[in-house]
Amino acid sequence: MDWTDDTDSRVRLLPAIAADLRGIARLGTGLGLGTITVPRLGREPLAGPAGQAGPAGPAAGLRRQAAVFAVVGAGSTAAYLVLYLLLRPVAPAQLANVVSLLATAVASTAANRRFTFGLRGRGGAARHQARGLAAFGAGWALTAAALAGLHATVPAPGRALEVAVLVVASLAAAALRFALYRGWVFRGPAGSRP
């Protein structure tokens, strides 16, 4: 986005946010997949498979999955917060929370299935979505408890405080979902690791 000093300067907020999120997704995916390399200052890059730069082994796979999961999660969280803020003026906090989470859960599970864990095709997709909804339930329980705790301690919290509490709770829920995705949701029928 080009910025020009002007007393009547205007920014089309939603397109700017969308463009920023697309850029974050490209950067995070490139870093996670190793297509973008960042040299370590003062160190030689570690050798990866077939002499490629970058770390090798299971830890590298976990780091790549975590990086891609974070990118998908950032987009999902942004969509969730926008939906929450749109629903909140016409719905109670808990209803706005569950509707926003549910609306983004299916897309998030599908994106993580494909990009984070590299699963394509229809095989197992229904099982993955069903398990993803269970993981969604665990995340919803965390955010619902955080909202309930906030409303129990602060009688009329402002939207900014609600959103701040939801962001912190969503980070905890994301860590839980990542563990569930790796250990259960996307585990194959024979118990193989993604």
Buried (B, 14 or more C-beta within 10 A) or exposed (E): EEEEEEEEEEEEEEEEEEEEBEEBBEEBBBBBEBEEEEEEEEEEEEEBEEEEEBBEEEEBEEBBBBBBBBBBBBBBBBBBBBBBBEBBEEBEBBEBBBBBBBBBBEEBBBBBBBBBBEBEEEEBBEEBBEBBBEBBEEBBEBBBEBBEEBBEEEEEBEEEEBBEBBBEBBEEBBBBBBEBBBEEBBBEEEEEEB
